[in-house]
C-alpha cells in the first residue's frame, strides 16, 4: 500500500495560508479521484481541496478553524500503489509527495514548489524582521496585525495560542488586543468615554467572514495610499448605437449577452498601454511595473458583498474574448464557483457603479494596485453639438468616469490624462468593427 500526502496547494501570488472551514471526509472514509476532502477559506475566496488519487483517508492533521500554510500536509490518504503514477504527481501538483510500497520518498525540490517568491511575501518578510527571528511560528496575518498594533516580539511570544501546536490564531491576537484596550487608562478628560449601547429597537448585524475581510482591506487601503480622484464626462452615443447593432446577433450566435462592461475594459486596456505607470504597484518605496495586464472587475454578489475576479492577460484578448471572459467570471462569481487563482494577481481594477444607477463614484484602490476606475450610469443629456454649420442642442448619451489613483506616485497630470484617454477611446469607438 502507498500513502498520498495531501498538501495545501499554492493558490496565488499573495496567498500564503488558509483556514480549515469544513471537513467533507472523515478518517476511514473512501475518497475517489478528484473528490473534495476539505473546504478552506483564504482572505480572498472560499475553495476546496480535492484528492488526486483514490484511497482511504487515514489521518487529518488539522481541525476546523486551524490555519494552514501553503505546502503543509493537510491529510494522509492510504492508496493502492498500483493506481499511483509518480510522474502524474510531479506534473500535476508540484507540491505533493508520495511514499511508495518500499517507503521510498519522492519529493519535489523547493525551487519547483515555490517558483518566484511573491512580492507581498517579500514585503511581509522585510516588515517583520524582528518577529521572524522567533522560533515560534506566526502566520503572516498574525504578524501583520502585530506590526500594525505595535506589539513587540517579546509581547507576541507571551500570547497563548489556541491553534494547532499552540499557534497564535487571528482570533487569539484580536482577543489579546481587545483585553489590552479594556484596561483602564487615566486620561485628562472630565468624563470617561462610553460606547453607545443599542436600544431594544436597534438591529445588531454581525459581519460575516467576507464582510470582515472587505472591512479590513478597505480600511488598510485608505491608510496606505494617498487617494486622489479625477473625473471626465464621456459621450458614448456611438458606443451605444454600435452595441445596439450587434447585441441581438451576438446573443443568438454565442448564447450570451453583450454588455457594456467588456467595451469599457477594452478602452481601459488600450489606455494602460499608453500609460503603463498605472499598471504597477508600490513595494518598499519601489515602483514595480507589471508586464501583464490583469484586469480586476468588481462584481456584486447576492449577499451584498463584492468580489473582484481577474481577467488574466486581458490585453491578449479580442473584443469577443473579453466579452466571454467577463460573462464567465461574473456568472461564476455570483455562484461562488471561482478558483483562488481567478481572484488574485490583478494589476488594475474596473468597477461599473452605473449598474446600480450611480452617476459616479469614488472607489477605493485595490491594494497593491495604484489605480481604479469607476464607470457611471449612461444618461440621456442635452448637449451642445458643434458642426460646420454652427452649434445646436441635441440629445446625447453620456456617462462620468471617476479615476482614483495613488498620489504617492501618480500625479494629477498623469491621473487626469489617463482617464481622459479612456474617454477618448470610448468616444472614438470604431463603428465598423464587428464582434
PyMOL commands that set and color helices and strands:
alter all, ss='L'
color gray80, all
select helices_A, chain A and resi 81-83+86-92+110-114+119-127+129-132+140-148+153-157+164-166+170-181+209-224+237-254+261-274+276-278+314-316+319-334+340-343+353-356+412-427
alter helices_A, ss='H'
color red, helices_A
select strands_A, chain A and resi 2-7+17-23+30-31+36-41+46-50+55-60+67-69+73-79+97-99+105-106+227-235+280-283+286-289+295-300+306-311+348-351+371-375+379-387+390-406
alter strands_A, ss='S'
color yellow, strands_A
deselect
rebuild
show_as cartoon
